[in-house]
Amino acid sequence: MANRKSLLVPNARAALEQLKFEIAQELGIELPADGYYGHMTTRDMGSIGGTITKRLIQMAEQQISGRY
């Protein structure tokens, strides 16, 4: 089993970071410039992570529906 934090596609890290910032902006959540998230609320971080998951599922569903 792979490490939870290891990505199957290493180049995807930058895209996921960009997605995180876009979603935070859409939700009106300001991310710290220094990259330290220790002062962020669990609710805010959960909202960002949940929205990322929803968006990735939507993207996968669109790709699958386009293939079949």
Phi and psi restraints in degrees (value plus and minus 20) as a CYANA .aco file:
   2 ALA   PHI     -96.6   -56.6
   2 ALA   PSI     135.3   175.3
   3 ASN   PHI     -81.2   -41.2
   3 ASN   PSI     120.2   160.2
   4 ARG   PHI     -77.0   -37.0
   4 ARG   PSI     -53.9   -13.9
   5 LYS   PHI    -111.0   -71.0
   5 LYS   PSI     -25.8    14.2
   6 SER   PHI    -103.6   -63.6
   6 SER   PSI     117.8   157.8
   7 LEU   PHI    -114.4   -74.4
   7 LEU   PSI     123.2   163.2
   8 LEU   PHI     -88.5   -48.5
   8 LEU   PSI     -52.8   -12.8
   9 VAL   PHI    -138.1   -98.1
   9 VAL   PSI      79.0   119.0
  10 PRO   PHI     -75.1   -35.1
  10 PRO   PSI     -52.8   -12.8
  11 ASN   PHI     -90.5   -50.5
  11 ASN   PSI     -29.5    10.5
  12 ALA   PHI     -95.9   -55.9
  12 ALA   PSI     -35.2     4.8
  13 ARG   PHI     -76.8   -36.8
  13 ARG   PSI     -66.3   -26.3
  14 ALA   PHI     -84.3   -44.3
  14 ALA   PSI     -59.9   -19.9
  15 ALA   PHI     -85.9   -45.9
  15 ALA   PSI     -59.5   -19.5
  16 LEU   PHI     -88.0   -48.0
  16 LEU   PSI     -58.0   -18.0
  17 GLU   PHI     -82.9   -42.9
  17 GLU   PSI     -64.2   -24.2
  18 GLN   PHI     -82.1   -42.1
  18 GLN   PSI     -62.8   -22.8
  19 LEU   PHI     -81.7   -41.7
  19 LEU   PSI     -60.3   -20.3
  20 LYS   PHI     -80.2   -40.2
  20 LYS   PSI     -65.2   -25.2
  21 PHE   PHI     -88.2   -48.2
  21 PHE   PSI     -58.9   -18.9
  22 GLU   PHI     -82.8   -42.8
  22 GLU   PSI     -65.3   -25.3
  23 ILE   PHI     -87.7   -47.7
  23 ILE   PSI     -61.7   -21.7
  24 ALA   PHI     -79.0   -39.0
  24 ALA   PSI     -61.4   -21.4
  25 GLN   PHI     -85.2   -45.2
  25 GLN   PSI     -63.3   -23.3
  26 GLU   PHI     -80.3   -40.3
  26 GLU   PSI     -56.8   -16.8
  27 LEU   PHI    -104.2   -64.2
  27 LEU   PSI     -26.4    13.6
  28 GLY   PHI      56.5    96.5
  28 GLY   PSI       6.3    46.3
  29 ILE   PHI    -124.2   -84.2
  29 ILE   PSI     105.8   145.8
  30 GLU   PHI    -110.8   -70.8
  30 GLU   PSI     100.4   140.4
  31 LEU   PHI    -107.1   -67.1
  31 LEU   PSI     123.3   163.3
  32 PRO   PHI     -86.7   -46.7
  32 PRO   PSI     118.5   158.5
  33 ALA   PHI     -86.6   -46.6
  33 ALA   PSI     -48.3    -8.3
  34 ASP   PHI    -101.8   -61.8
  34 ASP   PSI     -24.6    15.4
  35 GLY   PHI      62.6   102.6
  35 GLY   PSI     -18.5    21.5
  36 TYR   PHI    -112.0   -72.0
  36 TYR   PSI      96.5   136.5
  37 TYR   PHI    -120.0   -80.0
  37 TYR   PSI      -9.4    30.6
  38 GLY   PHI     -84.3   -44.3
  38 GLY   PSI     -42.1    -2.1
  39 HIS   PHI    -115.9   -75.9
  39 HIS   PSI     -20.1    19.9
  40 MET   PHI     -99.3   -59.3
  40 MET   PSI     129.1   169.1
  41 THR   PHI     -97.4   -57.4
  41 THR   PSI     132.2   172.2
  42 THR   PHI     -82.2   -42.2
  42 THR   PSI     -57.0   -17.0
  43 ARG   PHI     -81.5   -41.5
  43 ARG   PSI     -67.1   -27.1
  44 ASP   PHI     -83.5   -43.5
  44 ASP   PSI     -66.4   -26.4
  45 MET   PHI     -85.7   -45.7
  45 MET   PSI     -56.6   -16.6
  46 GLY   PHI     -86.5   -46.5
  46 GLY   PSI     -57.1   -17.1
  47 SER   PHI     -83.8   -43.8
  47 SER   PSI     -62.8   -22.8
  48 ILE   PHI     -85.0   -45.0
  48 ILE   PSI     -69.2   -29.2
  49 GLY   PHI     -83.0   -43.0
  49 GLY   PSI     -60.6   -20.6
  50 GLY   PHI     -84.9   -44.9
  50 GLY   PSI     -59.7   -19.7
  51 THR   PHI     -89.7   -49.7
  51 THR   PSI     -56.8   -16.8
  52 ILE   PHI     -80.0   -40.0
  52 ILE   PSI     -65.6   -25.6
  53 THR   PHI     -81.3   -41.3
  53 THR   PSI     -66.1   -26.1
  54 LYS   PHI     -78.7   -38.7
  54 LYS   PSI     -64.7   -24.7
  55 ARG   PHI     -85.1   -45.1
  55 ARG   PSI     -61.0   -21.0
  56 LEU   PHI     -85.8   -45.8
  56 LEU   PSI     -57.3   -17.3
  57 ILE   PHI     -85.5   -45.5
  57 ILE   PSI     -62.9   -22.9
  58 GLN   PHI     -79.3   -39.3
  58 GLN   PSI     -64.1   -24.1
  59 MET   PHI     -82.3   -42.3
  59 MET   PSI     -62.8   -22.8
  60 ALA   PHI     -85.6   -45.6
  60 ALA   PSI     -62.0   -22.0
  61 GLU   PHI     -82.6   -42.6
  61 GLU   PSI     -58.1   -18.1
  62 GLN   PHI     -85.5   -45.5
  62 GLN   PSI     -60.6   -20.6
  63 GLN   PHI     -85.7   -45.7
  63 GLN   PSI     -63.3   -23.3
  64 ILE   PHI     -85.4   -45.4
  64 ILE   PSI     -64.3   -24.3
  65 SER   PHI     -85.3   -45.3
  65 SER   PSI     -48.2    -8.2
  66 GLY   PHI     -94.5   -54.5
  66 GLY   PSI     -43.7    -3.7
  67 ARG   PHI    -108.0   -68.0
  67 ARG   PSI     -49.9    -9.9
